[in-house]
Structure formats: structure tokens, C-alpha cells
Amino acid sequence: MTRPQSVWTVGAELGEGPVWVERDLALWFVDIKRRKIHRFDPEGGESRSWDSPEQIGFLLPAESGFIAGLESGLHRFDEESGEFALIAAVEADRPGNRINDGVVDAAGRLWFGTMDNDEKEPTGRFYRFQSGQLADAGLPPVVITNGPAISSDGRTLYHVDTLAGLIHACDLRADGSLGETRPFVRIAPEDGYPDGPTVDAEGCLWIGLYFGWEARRYSPRGELLNRVSFPTSNITKLAFGGSDGRTAYATTARQGLKPDQLDEQPEAGSLFAFRVDVPGIASPLVRL
């Protein structure tokens, strides 16, 4: 592996949700707190940004355009006009919540979580959006959800309870139902908080550590295989892209850092990249 290098000093307050989009050979990600969508072109083309009307947890490619997870629910996003259109309200009865992270499985189902925006109460839930229908995934409520992530064979769903330091796994059946949750990895508090997960082509799970200064790679059995150190403390999530799928991109955050810490971490909130031996998996498209 190469050492992570900043490729865009975008200064994200809470950079999150990186995803490589094959159709335009670009990396997309969001800044939740500054309500921004960012598109990074690694070949030297135009990198662009759009405003979001609400806090935005993720942006994922769909069969047509993109699906965005805003505070009020799931929206279509049109990159040409920059406009959003609501397609499914989420938790209108929980105004203190917001949508956080999400992923698409091979069947085109969208999985995502919500969380308490104040990061105090266990009001977060995981959901499945399939064929225009929204359903509770049936996973335990937590304060801060992250993920889910889907294994390379499509049979396991990983979901994260960030404040508890726990990464869980459960069987993902062909019909979209889930098996019983089981522990996968526990992160010690002194090592940081597990943030966004993603999976590579060997079925290994990568996790960014908030306040942890690194990203980690775990085997499908939960064995720690690799640790990648960063020059900033808040690593939120990884995605794999580039022509061979072996460039790892990592979003980071300034949120929670005091002025003296920001002085010591001038690259906090940047988008980073490094090379890996094992490629990632292309994101499926959300089927609407």
C-alpha cells in the first residue's frame, strides 16, 4: 500500500459517503453538516460541488440519476439542474433524527440508517428501500448507525453501532430479509469509533475510525489484517475506484476538533487517496 495523500483539500466539516460511480469515472461524496455534494474527477477534469437544502447523509447512483438521503427522506438528485425531488419520507415522526450512511446490494435494494442528530438517544434505525417501498430492516435501535455494507458474495450485511464500538454482521437472504445479528468486531474506545464500512473484492471489511487516525481492514472472520495511518484523526469512510478499482479514497472530518487540533491537522476534512493490492467492488445501481 502507499501512504494516504490529500487529493482535495475541500475542508469538509463532516465528509462522508464516498462512492465511485462507473458511468462518469468519478468519486462522489457529501459534507453532511455543510450540506454539500462533491464530485471529484481524478483525471484532472472539473471537480464540482452542489448545495443541498438539508443535511445529506449519502448520495448513491441509481438506474436514472442519483438517490440522496436528506433529513426529510429519500430524494432523487439531478446533477444537471441541482434539484431534489422527494420520493419517500423517512421518520417524519422523529424530527430529531437524520439519515446517515447507506449502501446498495446486488439486487438494487438500498439499505441505510438514521441517527439522533444530537448523538445522544438510541433513536436510529436501519431501513430497506426496495421497489419503491420503505421497510424497517428489523435491526436493533442505536444512537449512531453506520453502514450498512454488503459482503462480496452478497450473503452478509454488516452494520455499525458507532458509539458502542461494535461492528455487527447478519445473514442477508435472497428475498432481502435478514438473519440474526451477531458480533463481528469490537473497537476499543481508545482506538477511536468505527464509522463507515466498505468491503473489497476478497470480502474483507474496511472501516474508518473517527478520532482514531487510521482505517483498518478485517478478514471475513474478523481478523485484523491491515492498518493505514492518516495525518488527521477523523477518518469517516473508504471507497475504491480508479481504472483498476485499486485506488482507495477516504473522506475525513473537521467536526469535533478544537482550534489547536485543527492547527495541528491542516488536512482535516480533506479527501485522501492511497493505492491498495486488492480492488474494491463497483457500487450497484438503486433500482427504482
C-alpha positions as CSV (number, residue, x, y, z in Angstrom):
1,M,0.0,0.0,0.0
2,T,1.0,3.6,-0.5
3,R,0.6,6.3,2.2
4,P,-2.6,8.3,2.1
5,Q,-2.2,11.7,0.3
6,S,-4.7,14.5,0.3
7,V,-6.1,14.9,-3.3
8,W,-8.7,17.6,-2.5
9,T,-8.4,20.0,0.4
10,V,-12.2,20.5,0.4
11,G,-12.3,21.3,4.2
12,A,-15.3,19.1,4.9
13,E,-16.9,19.6,8.3
14,L,-18.2,16.0,8.1
15,G,-17.1,14.4,4.9
16,E,-18.9,11.1,4.4
17,G,-20.3,8.6,1.9
18,P,-17.7,8.3,-0.8
19,V,-18.8,6.2,-3.8
20,W,-17.1,5.6,-7.1
21,V,-19.6,6.0,-10.0
22,E,-18.5,4.0,-13.0
23,R,-20.6,5.8,-15.6
24,D,-18.7,9.1,-15.1
25,L,-15.4,7.7,-13.7
26,A,-15.6,10.0,-10.7
27,L,-15.8,9.8,-6.9
28,W,-18.9,11.4,-5.3
29,F,-19.2,12.2,-1.6
30,V,-21.0,14.5,0.8
31,D,-20.4,17.0,3.6
32,I,-23.3,16.3,5.9
33,K,-23.0,19.4,8.1
34,R,-22.2,21.9,5.4
35,R,-24.9,20.5,3.2
36,K,-22.8,19.8,0.2
37,I,-22.4,17.2,-2.6
38,H,-18.9,16.9,-4.0
39,R,-17.8,15.2,-7.2
40,F,-14.0,14.5,-7.6
41,D,-12.5,13.9,-11.1
42,P,-9.2,12.1,-10.6
43,E,-8.2,12.5,-14.2
44,G,-7.8,16.3,-13.8
45,G,-11.2,17.3,-15.1
46,E,-13.6,19.6,-13.3
47,S,-14.3,18.7,-9.7
48,R,-17.7,20.2,-8.7
49,S,-19.9,20.9,-5.7
50,W,-23.6,21.3,-5.2
51,D,-25.7,22.7,-2.3
52,S,-28.2,20.5,-0.5
53,P,-31.3,22.0,1.1
54,E,-30.9,19.8,4.2
55,Q,-28.2,17.8,5.9
56,I,-27.3,15.0,3.5
57,G,-26.1,11.6,4.7
58,F,-25.3,9.9,1.3
59,L,-25.6,10.1,-2.4
60,L,-25.8,6.9,-4.4
61,P,-26.1,6.1,-8.1
62,A,-29.5,4.9,-9.3
63,E,-30.6,3.5,-12.7
64,S,-31.5,7.0,-13.5
65,G,-29.6,9.8,-11.7
66,F,-28.9,9.6,-8.0
67,I,-30.7,8.9,-4.8
68,A,-29.9,11.3,-1.9
69,G,-30.6,10.7,1.8
70,L,-31.7,14.0,3.3
71,E,-33.1,14.8,6.7
72,S,-36.7,14.5,5.3
73,G,-36.2,11.3,3.4
74,L,-35.0,9.8,0.1
75,H,-34.8,12.2,-2.8
76,R,-33.9,12.0,-6.5
77,F,-31.0,14.3,-7.3
78,D,-30.5,15.8,-10.8
79,E,-26.9,16.8,-11.3
80,E,-27.7,18.9,-14.3
81,S,-30.2,21.1,-12.5
82,G,-29.0,20.6,-8.9
83,E,-32.6,19.9,-7.9
84,F,-34.0,17.4,-5.4
85,A,-37.4,15.6,-5.6
86,L,-38.8,13.7,-2.6
87,I,-39.6,10.0,-3.4
88,A,-40.0,8.6,0.2
89,A,-40.4,10.4,3.5
90,V,-38.4,8.9,6.4
91,E,-39.2,9.2,10.1
92,A,-41.4,12.3,9.9
93,D,-42.4,11.5,13.4
94,R,-38.8,11.8,14.6
95,P,-37.7,15.4,13.8
96,G,-34.5,15.0,15.9
97,N,-33.3,12.3,13.6
98,R,-31.5,12.5,10.3
99,I,-30.4,9.9,7.6
100,N,-26.7,8.9,7.9
101,D,-25.0,6.2,5.8
102,G,-26.2,3.9,3.0
103,V,-25.3,1.1,0.5
104,V,-26.8,-0.7,-2.4
105,D,-26.9,-4.5,-2.7
106,A,-26.6,-6.6,-5.9
107,A,-30.3,-6.8,-6.3
108,G,-30.6,-2.9,-6.4
109,R,-32.0,-2.6,-2.8
110,L,-31.0,0.5,-0.9
111,W,-30.0,-0.1,2.8
112,F,-29.5,2.9,5.0
113,G,-29.6,4.1,8.6
114,T,-30.9,7.0,10.6
115,M,-29.5,8.5,13.8
116,D,-30.1,11.1,16.6
117,N,-28.7,14.3,15.2
118,D,-27.6,15.3,18.8
119,E,-25.8,11.9,19.1
120,K,-27.4,11.1,22.5
121,E,-30.6,9.0,22.2
122,P,-31.0,5.5,20.7
123,T,-33.5,6.6,18.0
124,G,-31.5,5.4,15.0
125,R,-32.9,2.6,12.8
126,F,-31.9,0.7,9.7
127,Y,-34.1,0.6,6.6
128,R,-34.5,-1.2,3.3
129,F,-35.9,0.6,0.2
130,Q,-37.0,-1.9,-2.4
131,S,-39.2,-1.4,-5.5
132,G,-40.4,2.0,-4.2
133,Q,-41.3,0.6,-0.8
134,L,-39.6,1.5,2.5
135,A,-39.4,-1.1,5.3
136,D,-37.7,-1.3,8.7
137,A,-34.8,-3.7,8.4
138,G,-35.6,-5.1,11.9
139,L,-32.2,-4.4,13.4
140,P,-31.7,-3.1,17.0
141,P,-32.1,0.7,17.5
142,V,-28.8,2.6,18.2
143,V,-27.7,6.2,18.7
144,I,-25.4,6.5,15.6
145,T,-25.9,4.0,12.8
146,N,-23.2,3.5,10.2
147,G,-23.2,1.3,7.1
148,P,-24.6,-1.0,6.2
149,A,-22.0,-2.7,4.0
150,I,-22.6,-5.9,1.9
151,S,-20.1,-8.8,1.6
152,S,-18.6,-9.5,-1.8
153,D,-20.7,-12.7,-2.1
154,G,-23.9,-10.7,-1.2
155,R,-24.8,-13.0,1.7
156,T,-23.7,-10.9,4.7
157,L,-24.8,-7.5,5.8
158,Y,-22.6,-5.6,8.2
159,H,-24.0,-2.8,10.3
160,V,-22.3,-0.5,12.8
161,D,-23.2,0.8,16.3
162,T,-20.6,3.6,16.3
163,L,-20.8,4.8,20.0
164,A,-20.8,1.2,21.3
165,G,-17.7,0.5,19.2
166,L,-19.4,-2.5,17.6
167,I,-19.5,-3.8,14.0
168,H,-22.2,-6.5,13.6
169,A,-23.0,-9.0,10.9
170,C,-26.1,-10.8,9.9
171,D,-27.1,-13.1,7.0
172,L,-28.7,-11.4,4.0
173,R,-31.2,-13.7,2.3
174,A,-32.2,-13.6,-1.4
175,D,-35.6,-12.0,-0.6
176,G,-34.0,-9.1,1.3
177,S,-34.8,-10.5,4.8
178,L,-32.1,-10.6,7.5
179,G,-30.9,-13.3,9.9
180,E,-30.0,-12.9,13.5
181,T,-27.4,-10.2,14.3
182,R,-24.0,-11.5,15.6
183,P,-20.9,-9.6,16.7
184,F,-18.2,-9.2,14.1
185,V,-15.6,-6.8,15.5
186,R,-15.3,-4.6,18.7
187,I,-13.2,-1.5,18.6
188,A,-11.7,-0.4,21.9
189,P,-12.7,3.2,22.8
190,E,-9.1,4.3,23.0
191,D,-8.7,3.3,19.3
192,G,-11.5,5.5,18.1
193,Y,-15.0,5.0,16.9
194,P,-16.0,2.7,14.0
195,D,-17.5,4.9,11.3
196,G,-18.4,3.9,7.7
197,P,-17.7,0.4,6.5
198,T,-17.0,-0.9,3.0
199,V,-16.0,-4.3,1.5
200,D,-13.3,-5.2,-1.0
201,A,-13.2,-8.0,-3.7
202,E,-11.7,-10.5,-1.2
203,G,-14.7,-10.0,1.2
204,C,-12.6,-8.1,3.7
205,L,-14.2,-5.2,5.5
206,W,-12.5,-1.8,5.7
207,I,-13.6,0.6,8.5
208,G,-12.7,4.3,9.1
209,L,-12.0,5.2,12.7
210,Y,-13.3,8.5,14.0
211,F,-10.8,10.0,16.5
212,G,-8.6,7.0,15.6
213,W,-6.2,8.4,13.0
214,E,-6.5,5.3,10.8
215,A,-8.5,2.9,8.7
216,R,-8.5,-0.9,9.3
217,R,-9.0,-3.9,7.1
218,Y,-10.6,-7.1,8.7
219,S,-10.9,-10.6,7.2
220,P,-14.4,-12.1,6.8
221,R,-13.6,-13.9,10.1
222,G,-13.0,-10.6,11.9
223,E,-9.2,-10.8,12.0
224,L,-7.3,-7.5,11.8
225,L,-5.2,-7.6,8.6
226,N,-4.0,-4.1,7.8
227,R,-3.9,-0.7,9.4
228,V,-3.4,2.5,7.4
229,S,-2.4,5.7,9.3
230,F,-3.5,9.2,8.3
231,P,-2.2,12.7,9.2
232,T,-5.6,13.6,10.6
233,S,-7.7,11.9,13.2
234,N,-11.3,11.7,11.9
235,I,-11.5,9.0,9.1
236,T,-15.1,8.5,8.1
237,K,-15.3,6.1,5.2
238,L,-13.5,4.5,2.3
239,A,-14.4,3.7,-1.3
240,F,-12.5,2.1,-4.1
241,G,-12.2,3.4,-7.6
242,G,-9.9,4.4,-10.5
243,S,-9.4,2.4,-13.7
244,D,-8.5,-0.8,-11.8
245,G,-10.5,-0.3,-8.6
246,R,-7.3,-0.2,-6.6
247,T,-7.3,3.4,-5.5
248,A,-8.8,3.8,-2.1
249,Y,-10.4,7.1,-1.4
250,A,-11.1,8.2,2.2
251,T,-13.3,11.0,3.5
252,T,-12.4,12.8,6.7
253,A,-14.0,15.4,9.0
254,R,-13.2,18.6,11.0
255,Q,-16.2,18.1,13.3
256,G,-15.2,17.7,16.9
257,L,-11.7,19.2,16.6
258,K,-10.8,22.2,18.7
259,P,-8.9,25.1,17.2
260,D,-5.5,23.9,18.4
261,Q,-6.2,20.5,17.0
262,L,-7.2,22.0,13.6
263,D,-3.9,23.9,13.6
264,E,-2.1,20.6,14.1
265,Q,-4.2,18.9,11.4
266,P,-4.3,21.3,8.5
267,E,-5.6,18.5,6.2
268,A,-8.6,17.6,8.3
269,G,-11.7,17.4,6.2
270,S,-9.7,16.6,3.0
271,L,-10.3,13.8,0.6
272,F,-7.4,11.3,0.7
273,A,-6.3,8.6,-1.7
274,F,-3.9,5.7,-1.5
275,R,-3.2,2.5,-3.5
276,V,-4.1,-1.0,-2.4
277,D,-3.4,-4.5,-3.7
278,V,-7.0,-5.8,-3.6
279,P,-9.6,-3.8,-5.6
280,G,-13.0,-2.8,-4.4
281,I,-16.4,-3.7,-5.7
282,A,-18.4,-1.4,-8.1
283,S,-21.5,0.0,-6.5
284,P,-24.7,-1.5,-7.9
285,L,-27.4,1.0,-9.0
286,V,-30.5,1.6,-7.0
287,R,-33.5,0.0,-8.8
288,L,-36.5,2.3,-8.6
